[in-house]
Amino acid sequence: MRTLNVTAITENIKEMCIEANHFLSEDMKCALEQAVAAEEAPLGRQILKQLQENMKIAGEDMIPICQDTGMAVIFLEIGQDVHFEGGFLEDAIHEGVRQGYGEGFLRKSVVRDPLLRENTNDNTPAVIHYDIVFGDRVKITVAPKGFGSENMSRVFMLKPADGIEGVKNAVLTAVKDAGPNACPPMVVGVGIGGTFEKCALMAKKALTRPVNLRSDIEYVRELELELLQKINCSGIGPGGLGGTTTALAVNIETYPTHIAGLPVAVNICCHVNRHAVRII
């Protein structure tokens, strides 16, 4: 059994909120570089280069890479041999977000009630997802999610008879409906299977998988590549102004489901796809 003080959780999440909002992750940086080289439309290439310049300025001057610094989504994979002390874990997580958004001078975008709309003024609460895993380590993923792209996300409760073609159509429909509103080039997270809420959670977590890593399931890997190719033939392009780079990646996660259902969720993220990962 390993004992971990929750102050370590607070400190790491504080730093990760600032890091994720100011610096593009290495996988996204490489994907953007490859997109610049591959983009066929002159205007599309110009926009991609402008995005690169924006990232450079953000890192050098410590300015957020996007003015919408998002709602903090936290994934925690907690080893079952970890014991927390020093306070309530969830309070420590929220405190990390509070400190990170305060000390990082990040925009506070969270309202206390979805209908009354009073700002909490510290970007809490975060949205937290827990997984219990083997071992005595804690893996923290901080993924600030802006709502330009979040609002474009969809859940489709398909019939089993719709099959893989129905899944393809659902993903392509969501992307085409999103168009320029999701700030392309986008990353498309897809969850297939489970239940209504499970597929949505898988789609969200799929966005945190490095975009240069494909699924280890053969048919899923092929589906990711096929959908990416079809999305990039849609003509939406960088900034929605046309081109051959509408998406940088399609990441798909699957889970067993009921004999009567085929849930599919599409969670779209903009070109920054912010995420920071640490293991403590």
Order of alpha helices (4+ residues) and beta strands (2+ residues): beta-alpha-alpha-alpha-beta-beta-alpha-beta-beta-alpha-beta-alpha-beta-alpha-alpha-beta-beta-beta
